[in-house]
């Protein structure tokens, strides 16, 4: 299996960021990670532009709501920070219940390919559990993926796919090279985010997930964590590097 570098979705350490951004980034860098995935970055782009290189960090990807937002401002901030891929992290659950709505979402995202390309960026989408509703024998997420412009990449949250009733590794096999990023997390595969665990400590078949998308950037994430989240991140790093993944 090809080794792909690890990253961290900074939403995992949002409390530390809210309290003291420089200290939070210092703690992230101390784990040995060099890649991070930003969230809510547009309003703090000045700070990130200074602090990321200061701590030896880079952000190949970032989350930002794209539909109905000022995409020009988002793309400008992303370009300034060296972000290559901007990923929409959530489109309202109510829009994933009919084929017509799902195809409309795909068309709306696809319409942003041209301005993103003009800005030197790629755009993508990140799933939760509700995108895996059954639409006549096919998951809504796969209807969505089939409709999307081929330039739009996918970030599969493997935990939420499993919560949604879909075998994450099998899904990755079906989606193939469209998947450029993985959210790697573990736990009992329930909607209770407080039950999430470091990679390798829950019910998700992490080795199968990694093998199914060997070239996708692995993004560690905790939606919530009952202990010290930086310790949880370190435990995930130890597990993943122990399986041959690289920092």
Order of alpha helices (4+ residues) and beta strands (2+ residues): beta-alpha-alpha-beta-alpha-beta-alpha-beta-alpha-alpha-beta-beta-beta-alpha-beta-alpha-alpha-beta-alpha-beta-alpha
